[in-house]
Amino acid sequence: MYFINEKHRTQYNQTITHLPKHKRDPYHKSFFYLMSLLGYNENTVANLYDFDKYQILPENFPGYASSGENAVYRLAINLYTDRIGGDALGGFEKYTPVEIFSCVGDAWFNALIEAIKIRFERAE
């Protein structure tokens, strides 16, 4: 699995272990992979994910994020819910591949591709 740095790897591994093994599916793995990319850890991600109900909380995603961070949030929502847009992070047009991938640098671009691989269980 590709990580942009050791902090990303560590935060992902720590966060994913908070889920019961039966919930460590590709939906959850890709979501927590992307949240770890943004610097969330097992404690801070609780505002964006309900560990009791096992669901994301898109209404809590920050509205003050940079365009690159919003792209990561949008992809995380899309990969987890199989839906696009119409929420606090923008309309449907904000969830297109062009909108998501055009505003991230190389390391994050590679990480977004990795999240897609995780979600669809594709390995190199």
Summary of the structure (lengths in Angstrom):
residues: 124
radius of gyration: 13.3
end to end distance: 9.2
largest distance: 35.2
contacts: 348
relative contact order: 0.16
helix: 57%
strand: 5%
